[in-house]
Amino acid sequence: MRGFVSDIAGMILAALVACTTGPEPPTDVVAGTWGGENAGLIATDSTVHVHIGCTLGDVSGPLHLDAEGNFEATGLYNVDVYPVDRGILHPARYTGRVTGRTMMLTVALTDTTRQLGPVLLTYGKEPRMQACPICRLPASQHR
């Protein structure tokens, strides 16, 4: 009987761990919602949308991970979106590393010396944007 009880307890513990950790992120492409303090990333198989503070940017296409979990992509970034969007888009380089369920993300504007991040994001966590609103969908999907 004791073995049966410990087997049941083990299965319950495994189920609880599975419920609290959720599914693992993909290992070859960044996908899903990644959230952190005042930062977030929403990725699909065709686009990536990022918020760091009251700024936002987009990458066309997916973020591909190398064997070590690193990624690099180019896109556009708007650092003047809130409270009044001036519509100025800067070319930007998005770099980062995914380790398990966490991501370190940095965005560097390539026409200036401005850098945003690095920020720490967690897969499946809702972004907490404080005073700034966050878009739920990438700009290309709003149209």
Secondary structure, 3 states (H helix, E strand, C coil): CHHHHHHHHHHHHHHHHHHHHCCCCCCCEECEEEEEECEEEEECCCEEEEEECCEEEEEECCEECCCCCEEEEEEEEECCCCCCCCCCCEEEEEEEEEECCEEEEEEEECCCCCEEEEEEEEECCCCECCCCCCCCCCHHHCC
